[in-house]
C-alpha cells in the first residue's frame, strides 16, 4: 500500500515537534486514527486535508497531490495493466 501522504505528514509533524494528540482534535479524530493515517492503514477524508495543511503550516496543494497519488496507486496496485492505464489517463488529461 502506497503511503507517501502519511509519511509526509508524520515528517512534518515531527519536524515541528508536534504530538498526535495536538493535531488529532483539529481533525475531529483521536490519536489512534491519526496514527493509522500516518501509517497508511486508514485514509484521511479529502475535506480534512485543508485543516491538516493549516495545522502543519504546509502547502495544501502538496498534501492533496500526494493524497490523490496514493489513492490512484492503491486502486491500481497489483493490476497487470496499471502502467497502460496510467498512460491512457495521462494522455487524456493532456488532451483536455
Jmol script that loads the backbone (N, CA, C; Angstrom):
load data "model"
ATOM      1  N   UNK A   1       0.834  -1.179   0.000  1.00  0.00           N
ATOM      2  CA  UNK A   1       0.000   0.000   0.000  1.00  0.00           C
ATOM      3  C   UNK A   1       0.885   1.251   0.000  1.00  0.00           C
ATOM      4  N   UNK A   2       0.638   2.136  -0.942  1.00  0.00           N
ATOM      5  CA  UNK A   2       1.411   3.368  -1.050  1.00  0.00           C
ATOM      6  C   UNK A   2       0.989   4.340   0.040  1.00  0.00           C
ATOM      7  N   UNK A   3       1.978   5.009   0.641  1.00  0.00           N
ATOM      8  CA  UNK A   3       1.657   5.915   1.741  1.00  0.00           C
ATOM      9  C   UNK A   3       2.577   7.127   1.777  1.00  0.00           C
ATOM     10  N   UNK A   4       2.750   7.780   0.662  1.00  0.00           N
ATOM     11  CA  UNK A   4       3.571   8.992   0.635  1.00  0.00           C
ATOM     12  C   UNK A   4       2.950  10.097   1.488  1.00  0.00           C
ATOM     13  N   UNK A   5       1.625  10.171   1.461  1.00  0.00           N
ATOM     14  CA  UNK A   5       0.900  11.188   2.218  1.00  0.00           C
ATOM     15  C   UNK A   5       1.164  11.034   3.718  1.00  0.00           C
ATOM     16  N   UNK A   6       0.936   9.846   4.234  1.00  0.00           N
ATOM     17  CA  UNK A   6       1.123   9.593   5.661  1.00  0.00           C
ATOM     18  C   UNK A   6       2.556   9.826   6.112  1.00  0.00           C
ATOM     19  N   UNK A   7       3.502   9.415   5.287  1.00  0.00           N
ATOM     20  CA  UNK A   7       4.906   9.622   5.626  1.00  0.00           C
ATOM     21  C   UNK A   7       5.237  11.106   5.702  1.00  0.00           C
ATOM     22  N   UNK A   8       4.712  11.884   4.765  1.00  0.00           N
ATOM     23  CA  UNK A   8       4.978  13.318   4.766  1.00  0.00           C
ATOM     24  C   UNK A   8       4.369  13.992   5.987  1.00  0.00           C
ATOM     25  N   UNK A   9       3.131  13.676   6.317  1.00  0.00           N
ATOM     26  CA  UNK A   9       2.540  14.361   7.471  1.00  0.00           C
ATOM     27  C   UNK A   9       3.246  13.975   8.770  1.00  0.00           C
ATOM     28  N   UNK A  10       3.714  12.740   8.867  1.00  0.00           N
ATOM     29  CA  UNK A  10       4.483  12.351  10.056  1.00  0.00           C
ATOM     30  C   UNK A  10       5.781  13.151  10.131  1.00  0.00           C
ATOM     31  N   UNK A  11       6.474  13.263   8.993  1.00  0.00           N
ATOM     32  CA  UNK A  11       7.729  14.030   8.959  1.00  0.00           C
ATOM     33  C   UNK A  11       7.503  15.493   9.340  1.00  0.00           C
ATOM     34  N   UNK A  12       6.461  16.090   8.774  1.00  0.00           N
ATOM     35  CA  UNK A  12       6.156  17.492   9.085  1.00  0.00           C
ATOM     36  C   UNK A  12       5.805  17.668  10.555  1.00  0.00           C
ATOM     37  N   UNK A  13       5.007  16.754  11.081  1.00  0.00           N
ATOM     38  CA  UNK A  13       4.605  16.824  12.488  1.00  0.00           C
ATOM     39  C   UNK A  13       5.810  16.711  13.404  1.00  0.00           C
ATOM     40  N   UNK A  14       6.661  15.724  13.131  1.00  0.00           N
ATOM     41  CA  UNK A  14       7.839  15.508  13.979  1.00  0.00           C
ATOM     42  C   UNK A  14       8.829  16.663  13.858  1.00  0.00           C
ATOM     43  N   UNK A  15       8.988  17.192  12.655  1.00  0.00           N
ATOM     44  CA  UNK A  15       9.906  18.320  12.433  1.00  0.00           C
ATOM     45  C   UNK A  15       9.489  19.541  13.259  1.00  0.00           C
ATOM     46  N   UNK A  16       8.186  19.699  13.453  1.00  0.00           N
ATOM     47  CA  UNK A  16       7.670  20.828  14.219  1.00  0.00           C
ATOM     48  C   UNK A  16       7.528  20.514  15.705  1.00  0.00           C
ATOM     49  N   UNK A  17       7.895  19.290  16.086  1.00  0.00           N
ATOM     50  CA  UNK A  17       7.825  18.897  17.487  1.00  0.00           C
ATOM     51  C   UNK A  17       6.404  18.741  18.002  1.00  0.00           C
ATOM     52  N   UNK A  18       5.492  18.403  17.108  1.00  0.00           N
ATOM     53  CA  UNK A  18       4.090  18.234  17.486  1.00  0.00           C
ATOM     54  C   UNK A  18       3.784  16.768  17.765  1.00  0.00           C
ATOM     55  N   UNK A  19       2.850  16.548  18.669  1.00  0.00           N
ATOM     56  CA  UNK A  19       2.408  15.201  19.003  1.00  0.00           C
ATOM     57  C   UNK A  19       1.073  14.925  18.320  1.00  0.00           C
ATOM     58  N   UNK A  20       0.785  13.657  18.121  1.00  0.00           N
ATOM     59  CA  UNK A  20      -0.504  13.268  17.538  1.00  0.00           C
ATOM     60  C   UNK A  20      -1.657  13.892  18.307  1.00  0.00           C
ATOM     61  N   UNK A  21      -1.535  13.926  19.625  1.00  0.00           N
ATOM     62  CA  UNK A  21      -2.615  14.447  20.470  1.00  0.00           C
ATOM     63  C   UNK A  21      -2.848  15.942  20.274  1.00  0.00           C
ATOM     64  N   UNK A  22      -1.878  16.643  19.680  1.00  0.00           N
ATOM     65  CA  UNK A  22      -2.039  18.067  19.417  1.00  0.00           C
ATOM     66  C   UNK A  22      -2.741  18.329  18.080  1.00  0.00           C
ATOM     67  N   UNK A  23      -2.647  17.391  17.166  1.00  0.00           N
ATOM     68  CA  UNK A  23      -3.212  17.574  15.832  1.00  0.00           C
ATOM     69  C   UNK A  23      -4.582  16.921  15.696  1.00  0.00           C
ATOM     70  N   UNK A  24      -4.750  15.772  16.280  1.00  0.00           N
ATOM     71  CA  UNK A  24      -5.984  14.990  16.118  1.00  0.00           C
ATOM     72  C   UNK A  24      -7.270  15.772  16.417  1.00  0.00           C
ATOM     73  N   UNK A  25      -7.330  16.556  17.487  1.00  0.00           N
ATOM     74  CA  UNK A  25      -8.586  17.280  17.763  1.00  0.00           C
ATOM     75  C   UNK A  25      -9.004  18.233  16.633  1.00  0.00           C
ATOM     76  N   UNK A  26      -8.058  18.847  15.975  1.00  0.00           N
ATOM     77  CA  UNK A  26      -8.377  19.760  14.864  1.00  0.00           C
ATOM     78  C   UNK A  26      -9.056  19.016  13.718  1.00  0.00           C
ATOM     79  N   UNK A  27      -8.756  17.722  13.596  1.00  0.00           N
ATOM     80  CA  UNK A  27      -9.338  16.890  12.549  1.00  0.00           C
ATOM     81  C   UNK A  27     -10.565  16.131  13.033  1.00  0.00           C
ATOM     82  N   UNK A  28     -10.952  16.389  14.286  1.00  0.00           N
ATOM     83  CA  UNK A  28     -12.089  15.720  14.919  1.00  0.00           C
ATOM     84  C   UNK A  28     -11.932  14.199  14.907  1.00  0.00           C
ATOM     85  N   UNK A  29     -10.738  13.770  15.332  1.00  0.00           N
ATOM     86  CA  UNK A  29     -10.451  12.338  15.446  1.00  0.00           C
ATOM     87  C   UNK A  29      -9.549  12.121  16.649  1.00  0.00           C
ATOM     88  N   UNK A  30      -9.396  10.860  17.034  1.00  0.00           N
ATOM     89  CA  UNK A  30      -8.497  10.567  18.139  1.00  0.00           C
ATOM     90  C   UNK A  30      -7.096  10.264  17.616  1.00  0.00           C
ATOM     91  N   UNK A  31      -6.160  10.162  18.530  1.00  0.00           N
ATOM     92  CA  UNK A  31      -4.765   9.959  18.136  1.00  0.00           C
ATOM     93  C   UNK A  31      -4.547   8.632  17.419  1.00  0.00           C
ATOM     94  N   UNK A  32      -5.307   7.612  17.791  1.00  0.00           N
ATOM     95  CA  UNK A  32      -5.166   6.299  17.138  1.00  0.00           C
ATOM     96  C   UNK A  32      -5.530   6.394  15.661  1.00  0.00           C
ATOM     97  N   UNK A  33      -6.585   7.137  15.349  1.00  0.00           N
ATOM     98  CA  UNK A  33      -6.984   7.299  13.947  1.00  0.00           C
ATOM     99  C   UNK A  33      -5.906   8.034  13.158  1.00  0.00           C
ATOM    100  N   UNK A  34      -5.368   9.105  13.730  1.00  0.00           N
ATOM    101  CA  UNK A  34      -4.330   9.869  13.047  1.00  0.00           C
ATOM    102  C   UNK A  34      -3.071   9.025  12.863  1.00  0.00           C
ATOM    103  N   UNK A  35      -2.741   8.227  13.848  1.00  0.00           N
ATOM    104  CA  UNK A  35      -1.595   7.327  13.739  1.00  0.00           C
ATOM    105  C   UNK A  35      -1.780   6.351  12.577  1.00  0.00           C
ATOM    106  N   UNK A  36      -2.986   5.832  12.429  1.00  0.00           N
ATOM    107  CA  UNK A  36      -3.276   4.911  11.322  1.00  0.00           C
ATOM    108  C   UNK A  36      -3.169   5.613   9.972  1.00  0.00           C
ATOM    109  N   UNK A  37      -3.517   6.876   9.920  1.00  0.00           N
ATOM    110  CA  UNK A  37      -3.373   7.642   8.674  1.00  0.00           C
ATOM    111  C   UNK A  37      -1.894   7.790   8.342  1.00  0.00           C
ATOM    112  N   UNK A  38      -1.091   8.126   9.331  1.00  0.00           N
ATOM    113  CA  UNK A  38       0.355   8.255   9.106  1.00  0.00           C
ATOM    114  C   UNK A  38       0.977   6.934   8.644  1.00  0.00           C
ATOM    115  N   UNK A  39       0.457   5.825   9.137  1.00  0.00           N
ATOM    116  CA  UNK A  39       0.994   4.507   8.781  1.00  0.00           C
ATOM    117  C   UNK A  39       0.405   3.963   7.479  1.00  0.00           C
ATOM    118  N   UNK A  40      -0.601   4.645   6.938  1.00  0.00           N
ATOM    119  CA  UNK A  40      -1.214   4.205   5.688  1.00  0.00           C
ATOM    120  C   UNK A  40      -2.262   3.130   5.864  1.00  0.00           C
ATOM    121  N   UNK A  41      -2.691   2.904   7.089  1.00  0.00           N
ATOM    122  CA  UNK A  41      -3.705   1.890   7.380  1.00  0.00           C
ATOM    123  C   UNK A  41      -5.097   2.453   7.122  1.00  0.00           C
ATOM    124  N   UNK A  42      -5.233   3.739   7.321  1.00  0.00           N
ATOM    125  CA  UNK A  42      -6.515   4.418   7.160  1.00  0.00           C
ATOM    126  C   UNK A  42      -6.307   5.648   6.276  1.00  0.00           C
ATOM    127  N   UNK A  43      -7.350   6.054   5.577  1.00  0.00           N
ATOM    128  CA  UNK A  43      -7.272   7.233   4.713  1.00  0.00           C
ATOM    129  C   UNK A  43      -7.966   8.415   5.373  1.00  0.00           C
ATOM    130  N   UNK A  44      -7.372   9.570   5.218  1.00  0.00           N
ATOM    131  CA  UNK A  44      -7.999  10.793   5.701  1.00  0.00           C
ATOM    132  C   UNK A  44      -9.052  11.226   4.680  1.00  0.00           C
ATOM    133  N   UNK A  45     -10.067  11.923   5.137  1.00  0.00           N
ATOM    134  CA  UNK A  45     -11.070  12.453   4.224  1.00  0.00           C
ATOM    135  C   UNK A  45     -10.494  13.649   3.484  1.00  0.00           C
ATOM    136  N   UNK A  46     -10.860  13.770   2.233  1.00  0.00           N
ATOM    137  CA  UNK A  46     -10.349  14.865   1.404  1.00  0.00           C
ATOM    138  C   UNK A  46     -10.605  16.221   2.060  1.00  0.00           C
ATOM    139  N   UNK A  47     -11.767  16.372   2.678  1.00  0.00           N
ATOM    140  CA  UNK A  47     -12.142  17.633   3.298  1.00  0.00           C
ATOM    141  C   UNK A  47     -11.230  18.005   4.478  1.00  0.00           C
ATOM    142  N   UNK A  48     -10.561  17.026   5.054  1.00  0.00           N
ATOM    143  CA  UNK A  48      -9.701  17.273   6.214  1.00  0.00           C
ATOM    144  C   UNK A  48      -8.292  17.724   5.815  1.00  0.00           C
ATOM    145  N   UNK A  49      -7.964  17.624   4.554  1.00  0.00           N
ATOM    146  CA  UNK A  49      -6.610  17.957   4.110  1.00  0.00           C
ATOM    147  C   UNK A  49      -6.294  19.437   4.312  1.00  0.00           C
ATOM    148  N   UNK A  50      -7.240  20.311   4.026  1.00  0.00           N
ATOM    149  CA  UNK A  50      -7.016  21.750   4.217  1.00  0.00           C
ATOM    150  C   UNK A  50      -6.764  22.071   5.691  1.00  0.00           C
ATOM    151  N   UNK A  51      -7.510  21.424   6.578  1.00  0.00           N
ATOM    152  CA  UNK A  51      -7.322  21.625   8.017  1.00  0.00           C
ATOM    153  C   UNK A  51      -5.926  21.169   8.420  1.00  0.00           C
ATOM    154  N   UNK A  52      -5.542  20.002   7.943  1.00  0.00           N
ATOM    155  CA  UNK A  52      -4.228  19.451   8.259  1.00  0.00           C
ATOM    156  C   UNK A  52      -3.110  20.353   7.736  1.00  0.00           C
ATOM    157  N   UNK A  53      -3.283  20.881   6.541  1.00  0.00           N
ATOM    158  CA  UNK A  53      -2.286  21.791   5.963  1.00  0.00           C
ATOM    159  C   UNK A  53      -2.129  23.035   6.839  1.00  0.00           C
ATOM    160  N   UNK A  54      -3.240  23.561   7.331  1.00  0.00           N
ATOM    161  CA  UNK A  54      -3.177  24.735   8.215  1.00  0.00           C
ATOM    162  C   UNK A  54      -2.454  24.409   9.514  1.00  0.00           C
ATOM    163  N   UNK A  55      -2.805  23.290  10.114  1.00  0.00           N
ATOM    164  CA  UNK A  55      -2.197  22.895  11.386  1.00  0.00           C
ATOM    165  C   UNK A  55      -0.692  22.667  11.229  1.00  0.00           C
ATOM    166  N   UNK A  56      -0.311  22.031  10.118  1.00  0.00           N
ATOM    167  CA  UNK A  56       1.110  21.718   9.892  1.00  0.00           C
ATOM    168  C   UNK A  56       1.860  22.839   9.170  1.00  0.00           C
ATOM    169  N   UNK A  57       1.135  23.921   8.855  1.00  0.00           N
ATOM    170  CA  UNK A  57       1.732  25.078   8.169  1.00  0.00           C
ATOM    171  C   UNK A  57       2.461  24.646   6.901  1.00  0.00           C
ATOM    172  N   UNK A  58       1.730  23.922   6.065  1.00  0.00           N
ATOM    173  CA  UNK A  58       2.312  23.422   4.830  1.00  0.00           C
ATOM    174  C   UNK A  58       1.354  23.675   3.664  1.00  0.00           C
ATOM    175  N   UNK A  59       1.820  23.381   2.488  1.00  0.00           N
ATOM    176  CA  UNK A  59       1.065  23.634   1.271  1.00  0.00           C
ATOM    177  C   UNK A  59      -0.073  22.629   1.091  1.00  0.00           C
ATOM    178  N   UNK A  60      -1.280  23.145   1.016  1.00  0.00           N
ATOM    179  CA  UNK A  60      -2.467  22.295   0.839  1.00  0.00           C
ATOM    180  C   UNK A  60      -2.394  21.517  -0.467  1.00  0.00           C
ATOM    181  N   UNK A  61      -1.918  22.167  -1.532  1.00  0.00           N
ATOM    182  CA  UNK A  61      -1.830  21.521  -2.848  1.00  0.00           C
ATOM    183  C   UNK A  61      -0.891  20.315  -2.807  1.00  0.00           C
ATOM    184  N   UNK A  62       0.226  20.439  -2.104  1.00  0.00           N
ATOM    185  CA  UNK A  62       1.176  19.330  -1.996  1.00  0.00           C
ATOM    186  C   UNK A  62       0.543  18.142  -1.280  1.00  0.00           C
ATOM    187  N   UNK A  63      -0.139  18.427  -0.167  1.00  0.00           N
ATOM    188  CA  UNK A  63      -0.797  17.344   0.561  1.00  0.00           C
ATOM    189  C   UNK A  63      -1.882  16.697  -0.287  1.00  0.00           C
ATOM    190  N   UNK A  64      -2.677  17.513  -0.945  1.00  0.00           N
ATOM    191  CA  UNK A  64      -3.756  16.993  -1.781  1.00  0.00           C
ATOM    192  C   UNK A  64      -3.209  16.146  -2.928  1.00  0.00           C
ATOM    193  N   UNK A  65      -2.108  16.599  -3.527  1.00  0.00           N
ATOM    194  CA  UNK A  65      -1.495  15.853  -4.626  1.00  0.00           C
ATOM    195  C   UNK A  65      -0.999  14.491  -4.163  1.00  0.00           C
ATOM    196  N   UNK A  66      -0.316  14.447  -3.030  1.00  0.00           N
ATOM    197  CA  UNK A  66       0.177  13.161  -2.512  1.00  0.00           C
ATOM    198  C   UNK A  66      -0.978  12.252  -2.096  1.00  0.00           C
ATOM    199  N   UNK A  67      -2.008  12.834  -1.495  1.00  0.00           N
ATOM    200  CA  UNK A  67      -3.179  12.055  -1.090  1.00  0.00           C
ATOM    201  C   UNK A  67      -3.826  11.405  -2.315  1.00  0.00           C
ATOM    202  N   UNK A  68      -4.005  12.192  -3.358  1.00  0.00           N
ATOM    203  CA  UNK A  68      -4.627  11.682  -4.574  1.00  0.00           C
ATOM    204  C   UNK A  68      -3.738  10.644  -5.262  1.00  0.00           C
ATOM    205  N   UNK A  69      -2.428  10.897  -5.287  1.00  0.00           N
ATOM    206  CA  UNK A  69      -1.490   9.930  -5.876  1.00  0.00           C
ATOM    207  C   UNK A  69      -1.561   8.595  -5.139  1.00  0.00           C
ATOM    208  N   UNK A  70      -1.646   8.641  -3.820  1.00  0.00           N
ATOM    209  CA  UNK A  70      -1.777   7.407  -3.038  1.00  0.00           C
ATOM    210  C   UNK A  70      -3.082   6.694  -3.372  1.00  0.00           C
ATOM    211  N   UNK A  71      -4.163   7.461  -3.535  1.00  0.00           N
ATOM    212  CA  UNK A  71      -5.459   6.863  -3.864  1.00  0.00           C
ATOM    213  C   UNK A  71      -5.384   6.106  -5.192  1.00  0.00           C
ATOM    214  N   UNK A  72      -4.817   6.748  -6.201  1.00  0.00           N
ATOM    215  CA  UNK A  72      -4.706   6.133  -7.528  1.00  0.00           C
ATOM    216  C   UNK A  72      -3.787   4.913  -7.463  1.00  0.00           C
ATOM    217  N   UNK A  73      -2.653   5.077  -6.812  1.00  0.00           N
ATOM    218  CA  UNK A  73      -1.693   3.983  -6.713  1.00  0.00           C
ATOM    219  C   UNK A  73      -2.299   2.760  -6.027  1.00  0.00           C
ATOM    220  N   UNK A  74      -3.014   2.999  -4.942  1.00  0.00           N
ATOM    221  CA  UNK A  74      -3.640   1.889  -4.216  1.00  0.00           C
ATOM    222  C   UNK A  74      -4.735   1.229  -5.039  1.00  0.00           C
ATOM    223  N   UNK A  75      -5.435   2.018  -5.844  1.00  0.00           N
ATOM    224  CA  UNK A  75      -6.507   1.478  -6.673  1.00  0.00           C
ATOM    225  C   UNK A  75      -5.972   0.530  -7.749  1.00  0.00           C
ATOM    226  N   UNK A  76      -4.831   0.864  -8.333  1.00  0.00           N
ATOM    227  CA  UNK A  76      -4.308   0.052  -9.439  1.00  0.00           C
ATOM    228  C   UNK A  76      -3.205  -0.918  -9.016  1.00  0.00           C
ATOM    229  N   UNK A  77      -2.870  -0.909  -7.732  1.00  0.00           N
ATOM    230  CA  UNK A  77      -1.818  -1.793  -7.228  1.00  0.00           C
ATOM    231  C   UNK A  77      -2.110  -3.247  -7.578  1.00  0.00           C
ATOM    232  N   UNK A  78      -1.134  -3.908  -8.136  1.00  0.00           N
ATOM    233  CA  UNK A  78      -1.265  -5.324  -8.473  1.00  0.00           C
ATOM    234  C   UNK A  78      -1.967  -5.589  -9.792  1.00  0.00           C
ATOM    235  N   UNK A  79      -2.449  -4.559 -10.431  1.00  0.00           N
ATOM    236  CA  UNK A  79      -3.122  -4.729 -11.718  1.00  0.00           C
ATOM    237  C   UNK A  79      -2.069  -4.866 -12.814  1.00  0.00           C
ATOM    238  N   UNK A  80      -2.136  -5.902 -13.623  1.00  0.00           N
ATOM    239  CA  UNK A  80      -1.125  -6.109 -14.665  1.00  0.00           C
ATOM    240  C   UNK A  80      -1.109  -4.996 -15.722  1.00  0.00           C
ATOM    241  N   UNK A  81      -2.212  -4.314 -15.892  1.00  0.00           N
ATOM    242  CA  UNK A  81      -2.296  -3.261 -16.911  1.00  0.00           C
ATOM    243  C   UNK A  81      -2.131  -1.860 -16.307  1.00  0.00           C
ATOM    244  N   UNK A  82      -1.629  -1.752 -15.103  1.00  0.00           N
ATOM    245  CA  UNK A  82      -1.550  -0.474 -14.397  1.00  0.00           C
ATOM    246  C   UNK A  82      -0.786   0.586 -15.188  1.00  0.00           C
ATOM    247  N   UNK A  83       0.366   0.224 -15.731  1.00  0.00           N
ATOM    248  CA  UNK A  83       1.158   1.207 -16.479  1.00  0.00           C
ATOM    249  C   UNK A  83       0.413   1.695 -17.712  1.00  0.00           C
ATOM    250  N   UNK A  84      -0.253   0.792 -18.397  1.00  0.00           N
ATOM    251  CA  UNK A  84      -1.021   1.171 -19.585  1.00  0.00           C
ATOM    252  C   UNK A  84      -2.182   2.090 -19.212  1.00  0.00           C
ATOM    253  N   UNK A  85      -2.831   1.791 -18.108  1.00  0.00           N
ATOM    254  CA  UNK A  85      -3.938   2.627 -17.633  1.00  0.00           C
ATOM    255  C   UNK A  85      -3.436   4.040 -17.337  1.00  0.00           C
ATOM    256  N   UNK A  86      -2.308   4.143 -16.653  1.00  0.00           N
ATOM    257  CA  UNK A  86      -1.763   5.459 -16.325  1.00  0.00           C
ATOM    258  C   UNK A  86      -1.375   6.238 -17.580  1.00  0.00           C
ATOM    259  N   UNK A  87      -0.865   5.550 -18.586  1.00  0.00           N
ATOM    260  CA  UNK A  87      -0.530   6.218 -19.853  1.00  0.00           C
ATOM    261  C   UNK A  87      -1.781   6.784 -20.512  1.00  0.00           C
ATOM    262  N   UNK A  88      -2.845   6.010 -20.509  1.00  0.00           N
ATOM    263  CA  UNK A  88      -4.099   6.457 -21.122  1.00  0.00           C
ATOM    264  C   UNK A  88      -4.665   7.654 -20.360  1.00  0.00           C
ATOM    265  N   UNK A  89      -4.670   7.564 -19.056  1.00  0.00           N
ATOM    266  CA  UNK A  89      -5.180   8.669 -18.240  1.00  0.00           C
ATOM    267  C   UNK A  89      -4.353   9.931 -18.478  1.00  0.00           C
ATOM    268  N   UNK A  90      -3.034   9.781 -18.497  1.00  0.00           N
ATOM    269  CA  UNK A  90      -2.159  10.930 -18.739  1.00  0.00           C
ATOM    270  C   UNK A  90      -2.420  11.551 -20.095  1.00  0.00           C
ATOM    271  N   UNK A  91      -2.565  10.706 -21.109  1.00  0.00           N
ATOM    272  CA  UNK A  91      -2.834  11.194 -22.465  1.00  0.00           C
ATOM    273  C   UNK A  91      -4.163  11.944 -22.509  1.00  0.00           C
ATOM    274  N   UNK A  92      -5.194  11.372 -21.879  1.00  0.00           N
ATOM    275  CA  UNK A  92      -6.496  12.010 -21.858  1.00  0.00           C
ATOM    276  C   UNK A  92      -6.473  13.341 -21.120  1.00  0.00           C
ATOM    277  N   UNK A  93      -5.690  13.427 -20.042  1.00  0.00           N
ATOM    278  CA  UNK A  93      -5.580  14.667 -19.278  1.00  0.00           C
ATOM    279  C   UNK A  93      -4.924  15.748 -20.121  1.00  0.00           C
ATOM    280  N   UNK A  94      -3.936  15.380 -20.927  1.00  0.00           N
ATOM    281  CA  UNK A  94      -3.244  16.359 -21.788  1.00  0.00           C
ATOM    282  C   UNK A  94      -4.151  16.868 -22.900  1.00  0.00           C
ATOM    283  N   UNK A  95      -5.055  16.032 -23.347  1.00  0.00           N
ATOM    284  CA  UNK A  95      -5.959  16.397 -24.431  1.00  0.00           C
ATOM    285  C   UNK A  95      -7.111  17.280 -23.947  1.00  0.00           C
ATOM    286  N   UNK A  96      -7.340  17.323 -22.641  1.00  0.00           N
ATOM    287  CA  UNK A  96      -8.463  18.131 -22.107  1.00  0.00           C
ATOM    288  C   UNK A  96      -8.058  19.484 -21.701  1.00  0.00           C
TER     289      UNK A  96
END
end "model"
wireframe off; spacefill off
backbone 0.3
color backbone group
